[in-house]
């Protein structure tokens, strides 16, 4: 994801800890991420937790045997990541940048 994404989704000390840690430890940030989704997107707590769990750990997988396409398989330089990220963050209230 984007570095600025961490500035939006994780307050204060959580932000620094998230940026300094390894993706293998991302599960410890699910509650903070879900909390931010409740407030930025109007998700219920249950929906926000489900979305947070689907995005953490923050690892972009790529299978070279398949065509690159965000978010299913890596991404290309022309993939508009914000058009995927903004609807997720806002629970569909924004459909793109």
C-alpha positions, 0 to 999 in steps of 0.5 A: 500500500501507500506510505501515506496510507499508514498516516491516514489509517494509524494514529500516533504511535501506531503509525510509527510502529506499523511503518517500522515493523515487518508485514508478518506482524501486521495482524497486531494492527487489525484493531487499529485499522478497523477502528479507522475504517469505522470512522473514515468509511462508516463501516460497522465494527464487524465489516471494518474488521473483515476488511482490515483482515483482508488487507493485512498482512500488507503483502503484494503477491505476484505470480509471474505465470499470470498477467499482472493486475492489481489487486489480484496479481501484483500490479503494473505501472498503469494500474490505478491503485487509488481507484481500488483503495478509495472505495475500500476506505470510504465504504463505496462513498468515493468511487475513485480519485 
